[in-house]
Amino acid sequence: MRTIKDTIIDRQIFLENERVEYINCTFKAQINMKDSRCHFTGCTFEGIDAEALVATDNSIVLLSDTVFRSNGSKDILLSQIYLESSTLDAVNTTIENSINASGIEASYSSLKLFKSWIKNNAGSAMTLENCQLSLMEGAIISNGNTEMEFSQIISNNSRCTVSDTAVTGGINANGISARNRSVLTLNRVEIAENQLNGLMLEHQSTAELNSCTIRDNPPSKEEYLQIWIEEASMRAKKTAITGGFCGIYAQKGSRVVLSDVDISNNKKGLCIFESSNISMENCSINNNENIQMWLEDSMLKARKLTLTGKGRLIHAENMPLLYLDIKGKLPDPDTLEIIDCRNVSLVAD
């Protein structure tokens, strides 16, 4: 393996079937890798009018204590890092302040990021297609722009595990969007203060949330959703969903399983439509401003449910199954609007 140290690189580099280590180098021009392996330690990629790093054809990119800053073209939306059929392993890496560019765009690739930040890019933080992602102890902050709608993380038919990470402050952006059979596992993740939806699951995608916080998406409580599920499924445990327009909105045959989940202080709590199926245990739906649950044409089964709030608690219409095991006493009948429902059971423990 060749080693290059303490060098300013201002001409485009093409590597094919090479092994190179760069230490404390400054890149002012693009590096393009094909079937190559490069380790960058303490490097800076800055002011490049293109993708800063391109890796294709089974290349391996190792990043340590490296910064990507102010790269991209004013004329076309690019990415600071572009991967195709390659591997990225990043530690203590920052990808920030792009010029009309996303942070990472990847297809058919494997990505591992540890203690890395992707922030203030003009597009998405990451756009993934047919990829595997592991993101641990990182931060995804304030990516997006006012001209187009984005998601900070876009997963398209990809498997993503995100742990101990914040996804916050998206500009005209959703927090995380999973499409086309994506599989998400979120552990101790905060999705907060994104200007559009918090978490979007679509097209037979699945998600598992463990000890997560979903809050203030968007901060203005405009008509976007903290969690939007359409033709998809989600399991959530020990998760709090607070401070948005609607806590969970599920439709079109979605399946949701909730355990020890708190949905509170939103404008609306839980909304389900169009043959969706919701199962809840030991959850609380409290103090949402307009209504706690709006239920239509779906099935809901809740055990050990805490349900409180002012005004109407439940609107249920054309439900083939509605089973509520409520902690404490049953709600006042005046707070319940149940229309054309079958197999209705309301019990108090």
Order of alpha helices (4+ residues) and beta strands (2+ residues): beta-beta-beta-beta-beta-beta-beta-beta-beta-beta-beta-beta-beta-beta-beta-beta-beta-beta-beta-beta-beta-beta-beta-beta-beta-beta-beta-beta-beta-beta-beta-beta-beta-beta-beta-beta-beta-beta-beta-beta-beta-beta-beta-beta
